[in-house]
Amino acid sequence: MGIRYSFQPGPSQLYPNVPSLIQKALQEGLLTRYHRDPVWRELFTQAQKALTHFLELPPQWLVVFTSSATETWQILVDATQGLRSLHITQGTFGERWHALQRAANSSAKAYSWDFRMSERDISFLPRGVDYLAIVHTETSVGAAFPFISEIRAWYPEAWIAVDATSSMGGVRLPWEKIDMVFASVQKCLGLPPGLGVLVLSPRAIAHYGRGERSRYNSLCYLIQRAIDHEPPHTPNLLNIYLLAHSLGERPPLSEIEAQLISRQRWLYQVLNQKGYKPLISEPYRAITVLSVSPPHYHQTNALFASLQEKGFYLGRGYGRESKTFFRIANFPALSDHAYEELLSYL
């Protein structure tokens, strides 16, 4: 049986209007046009403006397109490898980002966040840091990092980069506290995989937009091309078209966020009643990715097989304890009815 609902935290459920928009792009012949002709320059500009409006970006922020969030790790590593850096990790993806940084600079530090901590005091973190890398929602375990404002106060001059791969398009982000934020479109933005989005503050644009192109996708070159509303290479034209044409039809991000917060609380409450235990303590539970252990974890494979027969596709556990839990995406493209059906089978 085909997948009716994908609760996998990326690639996940597409927004309902995506198939018709894809068909429209094909009928208009847009995917066979040269990616630098006036039509695509206008669509590139339209996609940048649509994201700026939908994400509620402050004035003068810049939208840059990459191939993926994973590629964006490397782009930022290349741009910041000479800085004294600190990665705050919560799981596998934060650890991988730090591993890339450490490969470029052996002095790159990492701090693994202790989910048992309840106080908001972060004064134990080391001073003398020029660049901080933070995962806003750690997809591998469904954990959120709620202390970005405190990090900015502790490091007022440092560059702060945020991996918002499972947040962007689902929750509002503290733009005034950060400099570089990136994601992929196949999660909360509800589009097919294959496109990364990097948004940069005016401070980051002014600093990193200077200089010569040293690598194929150097940050300075990406910025220069994005300012001119052009990609540096042939991009994922389909997803740029979908961003340009789909974001204007969605509710404001504040409404989407309120719905996801309410649904996350409801889901955890019902799952707990059914004997499923949250993996992450409440202060650190992500809004957009839930992680729970089944009543009898040795039955996880049978549970997945049974659900998939009914058309429900869940996210398996990730990392060192992957066999003890599973993940459920709480993304806006999925309806409340989809979750009601899922809960009835669970």
C-alpha positions as a printed Julia matrix, in Angstrom:
346×3 Matrix{Float64}:
  0.0    0.0     0.0
  1.21   3.52   -0.76
  1.95   6.09    1.92
 -1.12   8.08    2.89
  0.53  10.12    5.6
  4.27  10.57    6.12
  5.1   11.37    9.74
  8.79  10.85    8.97
 10.64  14.04   10.01
 11.97  14.72    6.53
 11.4   14.12    3.74
  7.87  14.36    5.0
  4.32  15.13    3.95
  3.97  17.59    1.07
  1.5   20.44    1.22
 -1.71  19.46   -0.63
 -1.26  22.08   -3.37
  2.22  20.86   -4.39
  1.11  18.31   -7.05
 -1.02  20.87   -8.9
  1.79  23.44   -8.78
  4.26  20.89  -10.15
  1.86  20.15  -12.99
  1.51  23.86  -13.69
  5.3   24.33  -13.83
  5.54  21.44  -16.3
  2.73  22.76  -18.48
  4.38  26.19  -18.63
  7.68  24.62  -19.68
  9.55  26.39  -16.91
 11.78  23.45  -16.03
 13.33  23.46  -19.52
 14.19  27.18  -19.59
 17.68  28.58  -19.01
 18.03  29.3   -15.3
 19.45  32.8   -15.89
 16.87  34.12  -18.32
 14.51  36.95  -17.22
 11.67  34.57  -16.31
 13.81  32.65  -13.83
 15.47  35.79  -12.5
 11.98  37.04  -11.64
 10.99  33.7   -10.08
 14.2   33.68   -8.05
 13.39  37.18   -6.79
  9.79  36.17   -6.09
 10.92  33.15   -4.05
 13.28  35.32   -2.0
 10.49  37.82   -1.31
  7.99  35.07   -0.47
 10.34  33.54    2.11
 11.2   36.95    3.55
  7.51  37.7     4.09
  6.49  34.24    5.29
  9.37  33.84    7.75
  8.84  37.41    9.04
 12.48  38.3     8.43
 13.68  41.7     9.66
 14.57  44.34    7.06
 17.67  43.8     4.93
 18.04  40.09    5.63
 19.07  38.05    2.59
 17.73  34.72    1.33
 20.35  32.46   -0.27
 19.67  29.05   -1.85
 21.95  26.03   -1.47
 21.55  22.36   -2.36
 20.75  21.24    1.22
 21.19  22.04    4.89
 24.04  19.51    4.95
 25.9   21.44    2.26
 25.28  24.62    4.25
 27.18  23.1     7.19
 30.24  22.9     4.93
 29.72  26.39    3.48
 29.72  27.87    7.0
 32.64  25.7     8.11
 34.7   27.04    5.2
 33.73  30.63    6.05
 34.44  30.36    9.81
 37.27  27.83   10.09
 39.74  30.44   11.38
 37.5   31.47   14.3
 37.42  30.17   17.87
 34.23  28.14   17.67
 31.86  26.35   20.03
 29.19  23.89   18.9
 26.35  23.22   21.34
 25.16  19.72   20.47
 22.03  17.81   21.43
 22.28  14.77   19.2
 23.62  13.24   16.01
 23.17  16.15   13.61
 24.82  18.69   15.89
 27.68  16.25   16.41
 28.13  15.83   12.64
 28.23  19.58   12.13
 30.91  19.87   14.81
 32.88  17.02   13.24
 33.1   18.98    9.99
 34.23  22.09   11.89
 36.84  20.09   13.78
 38.17  18.6    10.54
 38.86  22.16    9.36
 40.05  23.46   12.73
 41.28  20.98   15.34
 40.63  23.49   18.14
 36.88  23.65   17.46
 35.1   22.91   20.75
 31.78  21.22   21.45
 29.5   21.12   24.48
 26.93  18.32   24.71
 23.8   19.77   26.32
 22.54  18.09   29.47
 18.77  17.69   29.15
 18.45  17.3    32.92
 19.37  20.94   33.5
 16.42  23.18   34.28
 18.09  26.51   35.1
 18.64  29.13   32.4
 22.1   30.09   33.63
 24.69  29.41   30.92
 27.62  31.18   32.6
 29.53  27.88   32.76
 30.14  28.07   28.99
 33.64  29.26   28.09
 34.43  32.84   27.13
 36.72  33.67   24.24
 34.41  32.29   21.55
 34.03  34.03   18.17
 31.51  31.7    16.54
 28.7   29.56   17.96
 26.87  26.81   16.1
 23.5   25.73   17.54
 20.87  23.26   16.37
 17.49  24.83   17.1
 15.59  21.53   16.77
 17.68  18.37   16.91
 15.8   16.1    14.51
 17.53  12.92   15.65
 15.94  12.97   19.14
 13.21  15.62   18.99
 15.01  18.1    21.26
 14.81  21.89   21.2
 17.36  24.46   22.39
 15.47  27.23   24.22
 18.38  29.43   25.33
 19.39  31.39   22.22
 18.58  34.74   23.89
 20.81  33.83   26.82
 23.57  32.74   24.43
 23.43  36.12   22.69
 23.67  37.95   26.02
 26.67  35.8    27.05
 28.39  36.26   23.68
 27.27  39.72   22.5
 29.84  40.03   19.69
 30.12  36.43   18.49
 28.67  35.1    15.27
 25.73  32.78   15.94
 24.71  30.24   13.29
 21.55  28.19   13.77
 20.56  24.95   12.08
 16.78  25.33   11.88
 16.24  22.37    9.55
 13.22  21.08   11.48
 12.03  24.51   12.64
 12.0   26.91    9.68
  8.46  27.27    8.43
  6.92  25.78   11.55
  7.92  28.11   14.38
  9.12  31.69   14.62
 12.83  32.19   15.21
 14.6   34.89   17.31
 16.08  36.7    14.31
 17.41  39.63   16.32
 19.62  37.25   18.34
 21.27  35.36   15.47
 23.29  35.95   12.3
 22.95  32.91   10.02
 20.04  30.46    9.86
 19.52  27.58    7.47
 17.16  24.7     6.7
 16.0   22.34    3.98
 12.6   22.65    2.33
 11.44  19.04    2.84
 10.43  19.47    6.48
  8.23  22.25    7.85
  8.13  24.0     4.47
  6.44  20.88    3.09
  8.14  20.68   -0.33
 10.06  17.92   -2.16
 13.68  17.43   -1.04
 16.64  18.95   -2.82
 16.9   22.62   -1.82
 18.51  24.38    1.13
 17.65  27.85    2.41
 20.22  30.07    4.14
 19.15  33.44    5.54
 21.7   36.03    6.63
 21.56  39.13    8.79
 22.81  42.5     7.47
 25.86  42.12    9.71
 26.71  38.76    8.15
 26.1   40.07    4.63
 28.44  43.03    5.17
 31.19  40.87    6.64
 31.01  37.67    4.6
 29.92  39.25    1.31
 33.4   40.69    0.84
 36.42  38.86   -0.49
 37.27  36.55   -3.34
 35.66  33.25   -4.24
 37.95  30.55   -2.85
 35.71  27.5    -3.28
 32.93  26.41   -5.61
 30.2   27.55   -3.21
 32.04  30.11   -1.12
 29.75  32.09    1.16
 30.97  35.4    -0.3
 30.05  34.3    -3.82
 26.65  32.96   -2.73
 25.89  36.33   -1.13
 27.01  38.31   -4.18
 24.85  36.25   -6.51
 21.81  36.28   -4.18
 21.94  40.08   -3.96
 21.67  40.11   -7.76
 18.79  37.59   -7.58
 20.74  34.86   -9.32
 21.96  31.44   -8.19
 25.68  30.6    -8.53
 24.86  27.35  -10.33
 21.86  25.58  -11.85
 19.63  25.23   -8.77
 16.6   23.12   -7.94
 14.32  25.14  -10.18
 11.2   23.22   -9.23
 11.51  23.97   -5.53
 12.29  27.63   -6.19
  9.11  27.79   -8.29
  7.15  26.07   -5.5
  8.43  28.53   -2.89
  7.53  31.46   -5.1
  3.98  30.2    -5.67
  2.98  28.34   -2.51
  4.01  30.42    0.5
  1.51  33.19   -0.19
 -1.38  30.72    0.2
 -0.39  29.68    3.73
 -1.56  31.15    7.04
  0.77  33.55    8.87
  3.64  31.8    10.62
  2.34  32.93   14.01
 -0.89  30.97   13.37
  1.02  27.9    12.17
  3.22  28.0    15.26
  0.23  28.28   17.62
 -1.41  25.27   15.94
  1.76  23.16   16.19
  2.29  24.04   19.86
 -1.28  23.05   20.68
 -1.01  19.84   18.68
  2.33  18.88   20.22
  0.86  19.12   23.73
 -2.19  17.11   22.71
 -0.1   14.42   21.01
  2.19  13.93   24.0
 -0.81  13.8    26.35
 -2.6   11.12   24.33
  0.57   9.13   23.65
  1.36   9.12   27.35
 -2.14   7.8    28.1
 -1.5    4.97   25.64
  1.75   4.01   27.38
  4.24   5.73   25.06
  6.95   7.54   27.04
  8.59  10.79   25.87
 12.31  10.52   25.19
 13.04  14.16   26.1
 12.1   16.01   29.29
  9.42  18.66   28.88
 11.53  21.88   28.85
 13.52  20.56   25.87
 10.82  18.85   23.8
 10.78  20.14   20.25
  7.52  21.47   18.87
  7.96  19.97   15.43
  9.53  16.54   16.13
  8.18  14.2    18.84
 10.18  11.23   20.11
  8.61   8.45   22.19
  9.4    4.94   23.37
  6.67   2.3    22.86
  5.35   0.32   25.85
  7.35  -2.7    24.63
 10.27  -1.46   22.56
 11.09  -4.95   21.24
  7.82  -4.73   19.28
  8.87  -1.59   17.39
  9.51  -3.38   14.08
  6.11  -5.06   14.18
  4.48  -1.72   15.0
  6.15  -0.05   12.02
  5.15  -2.86    9.66
  1.55  -2.78   10.85
  1.28   1.0    10.5
  2.87   1.02    7.06
  0.3   -1.5     5.85
 -2.31   1.1     6.76
 -0.41   3.86    4.95
  1.27   5.53    7.94
  5.0    6.17    7.61
  6.79   7.05   10.87
 10.37   8.03   11.63
 12.49   5.37   13.22
 14.82   6.15   16.09
 18.16   7.74   15.33
 21.63   7.49   16.81
 22.97   5.3    19.61
 19.56   4.35   21.06
 17.71   4.14   17.75
 15.94   0.85   18.54
 14.34   2.13   21.73
 12.18   4.96   20.31
 10.54   6.37   17.21
  9.83   9.88   15.93
  6.69  11.64   14.74
  6.9   14.83   12.69
  4.54  17.58   13.8
  4.78  19.5    10.55
  2.17  21.97    9.26
  1.47  20.11    5.99
 -0.18  17.32    8.02
 -3.81  17.76    9.09
 -5.21  17.13   12.57
 -7.29  14.34   11.03
 -4.09  12.51   10.01
 -2.91  12.5    13.62
 -6.31  11.38   14.9
 -6.1    8.37   12.57
 -2.54   7.63   13.65
 -3.44   7.77   17.34
 -6.4    5.47   16.83
 -4.07   2.78   15.45
 -1.37   3.35   18.04
